[in-house]
Amino acid sequence: MKRCLIVGAGGFGREVLSWALAMANPEWNIVGFLDSKTSALDGKNMPLGIVGDPATWEPQSDEVFLCGIGDSGTRLRVCGELRDKGARFVSVVHPTVTLGLNASIGDGCVVAPHAVISVSATLDDFVLVNIAASVGHDTVVGAGATISSHCDLMGYARLGRGAFMGSHSCVLPSVIVGDFAIVGAGSAVVRKVAARTTVMGVPAQLLFKHEE
Ligand SMILES: CC(C)(COP(=O)(O)OP(=O)(O)OC[C@H]1O[C@@H](n2cnc3c(N)ncnc32)[C@H](O)[C@@H]1OP(=O)(O)O)[C@@H](O)C(=O)NCCC(=O)NCCS
């Protein structure tokens, strides 16, 4: 059995612990969190503690890692650095998730309770699909993207690397959201969103372009 470490002990890391325990995967034994903030679990009454800092951790062959960082950019950076040092990331898929035929889930993903990953949808590595979100048929989700709770990514849509969809937002069929774009909560994306821009509203409009 592998020792399992959760990278990130913030609110999302604690959710990942809850969902990973619900999976009851017989191949892992969850032993604790990695976080540079040693006080992150103070007062949180968690059954496991912080056992190290991801920046200095040396991954071992008997360890697997779960991604517990909510922010797309930080998730890609911190988990990417660990993977470059040899860390093997595995994914959390809660037992209540509905998976379509030929749905594909990369390494280091988190698929939260009651999410749907529909037929032939593809999640690249380090993707977060939060509670009750829906990833439609034949959609492609880039590495490190975040799909917040109750989002609806409709069929053949594409979400770029590190893109973020706020809660209750949707992307219409076949529409593309660019790399590291941000979609505001409750927005409806009806046309292509350029990379590194923030959009919001119904229909979603440009709010601003991000600095390089
Ligand atoms: C779109 C968003 C990223 C903008 O954040 P921001 O750059 O900090 O912008 P502000 O909060 O300063 O808001 C700018 C303006 O847009 C409006 N606005 C913000 N979010 C909006 C949204 N989702 N829909 C419509 N209008 C919104 C604000 O009221 C404000 O209007 P004003 O200038 O007339 O006062 C943010 O509001 C958002 O929706 N984040 C998603 C949060 C989420 O779903 N998290 C997942 C759960 S953890």
The ligand as an SDF file (V2000), in Angstrom:
LIG
                    3D

 48 50  0  0  0  0  0  0  0  0999 V2000
  -15.5520   38.0590  -12.0960 C   0  0  0  0  0  0  0  0  0  0  0  0
  -14.6350   38.1410  -10.8790 C   0  0  0  0  0  0  0  0  0  0  0  0
  -13.4130   37.2230  -11.0780 C   0  0  0  0  0  0  0  0  0  0  0  0
  -14.1860   39.5990  -10.8080 C   0  0  0  0  0  0  0  0  0  0  0  0
  -13.4240   39.7830   -9.6580 O   0  0  0  0  0  0  0  0  0  0  0  0
  -12.6560   41.1950   -9.4530 P   0  0  0  0  0  0  0  0  0  0  0  0
  -11.6930   41.3850  -10.5610 O   0  0  0  0  0  0  0  0  0  0  0  0
  -12.1250   41.1960   -8.0530 O   0  0  0  0  0  0  0  0  0  0  0  0
  -13.7830   42.2860   -9.6850 O   0  0  0  0  0  0  0  0  0  0  0  0
  -14.6850   43.0670   -8.6270 P   0  0  0  0  0  0  0  0  0  0  0  0
  -15.1520   42.1780   -7.5190 O   0  0  0  0  0  0  0  0  0  0  0  0
  -13.9290   44.3090   -8.2570 O   0  0  0  0  0  0  0  0  0  0  0  0
  -15.9500   43.4540   -9.4980 O   0  0  0  0  0  0  0  0  0  0  0  0
  -15.8750   44.3470  -10.6070 C   0  0  0  0  0  0  0  0  0  0  0  0
  -17.2770   44.7050  -11.0150 C   0  0  0  0  0  0  0  0  0  0  0  0
  -17.9210   43.5520  -11.6000 O   0  0  0  0  0  0  0  0  0  0  0  0
  -19.0980   43.1870  -10.8680 C   0  0  0  0  0  0  0  0  0  0  0  0
  -19.0920   41.7300  -10.7800 N   0  0  0  0  0  0  0  0  0  0  0  0
  -18.1610   40.9730  -10.1400 C   0  0  0  0  0  0  0  0  0  0  0  0
  -18.4050   39.6580  -10.3310 N   0  0  0  0  0  0  0  0  0  0  0  0
  -19.4930   39.5820  -11.1180 C   0  0  0  0  0  0  0  0  0  0  0  0
  -20.2100   38.4850  -11.6540 C   0  0  0  0  0  0  0  0  0  0  0  0
  -19.8220   37.2130  -11.4300 N   0  0  0  0  0  0  0  0  0  0  0  0
  -21.2860   38.7460  -12.4380 N   0  0  0  0  0  0  0  0  0  0  0  0
  -21.6700   40.0400  -12.6870 C   0  0  0  0  0  0  0  0  0  0  0  0
  -21.0120   41.1200  -12.1790 N   0  0  0  0  0  0  0  0  0  0  0  0
  -19.9420   40.8910  -11.4040 C   0  0  0  0  0  0  0  0  0  0  0  0
  -18.9380   43.8610   -9.5110 C   0  0  0  0  0  0  0  0  0  0  0  0
  -20.1950   44.1410   -8.9320 O   0  0  0  0  0  0  0  0  0  0  0  0
  -18.1900   45.1310   -9.8930 C   0  0  0  0  0  0  0  0  0  0  0  0
  -19.1140   46.0480  -10.4570 O   0  0  0  0  0  0  0  0  0  0  0  0
  -18.9580   47.6530  -10.2420 P   0  0  0  0  0  0  0  0  0  0  0  0
  -17.6360   48.0320  -10.8800 O   0  0  0  0  0  0  0  0  0  0  0  0
  -20.1390   48.2260  -10.9410 O   0  0  0  0  0  0  0  0  0  0  0  0
  -18.9490   47.8650   -8.7700 O   0  0  0  0  0  0  0  0  0  0  0  0
  -15.3150   37.7020   -9.5630 C   0  0  0  0  0  0  0  0  0  0  0  0
  -16.2790   38.6500   -9.1450 O   0  0  0  0  0  0  0  0  0  0  0  0
  -15.9790   36.3380   -9.6550 C   0  0  0  0  0  0  0  0  0  0  0  0
  -17.0990   36.1690  -10.1330 O   0  0  0  0  0  0  0  0  0  0  0  0
  -15.2440   35.3140   -9.1480 N   0  0  0  0  0  0  0  0  0  0  0  0
  -15.6810   33.9330   -9.1130 C   0  0  0  0  0  0  0  0  0  0  0  0
  -15.7970   33.4340   -7.6620 C   0  0  0  0  0  0  0  0  0  0  0  0
  -16.1530   31.9810   -7.6300 C   0  0  0  0  0  0  0  0  0  0  0  0
  -17.1070   31.5320   -8.2390 O   0  0  0  0  0  0  0  0  0  0  0  0
  -15.3530   31.1890   -6.9080 N   0  0  0  0  0  0  0  0  0  0  0  0
  -15.5530   29.7590   -6.8570 C   0  0  0  0  0  0  0  0  0  0  0  0
  -15.8970   29.2830   -5.4960 C   0  0  0  0  0  0  0  0  0  0  0  0
  -14.5280   29.3060   -4.4320 S   0  0  0  0  0  0  0  0  0  0  0  0
  1  2  1  0
  2  3  1  0
  2  4  1  0
  2 36  1  0
  4  5  1  0
  5  6  1  0
  6  7  2  0
  6  8  1  0
  6  9  1  0
  9 10  1  0
 10 11  2  0
 10 12  1  0
 10 13  1  0
 13 14  1  0
 14 15  1  0
 15 16  1  0
 15 30  1  0
 16 17  1  0
 17 18  1  0
 17 28  1  0
 18 19  1  0
 18 27  1  0
 19 20  2  0
 20 21  1  0
 21 22  1  0
 21 27  2  0
 22 23  1  0
 22 24  2  0
 24 25  1  0
 25 26  2  0
 26 27  1  0
 28 29  1  0
 28 30  1  0
 30 31  1  0
 31 32  1  0
 32 33  2  0
 32 34  1  0
 32 35  1  0
 36 37  1  0
 36 38  1  0
 38 39  2  0
 38 40  1  0
 40 41  1  0
 41 42  1  0
 42 43  1  0
 43 44  2  0
 43 45  1  0
 45 46  1  0
 46 47  1  0
 47 48  1  0
M  END
$$$$
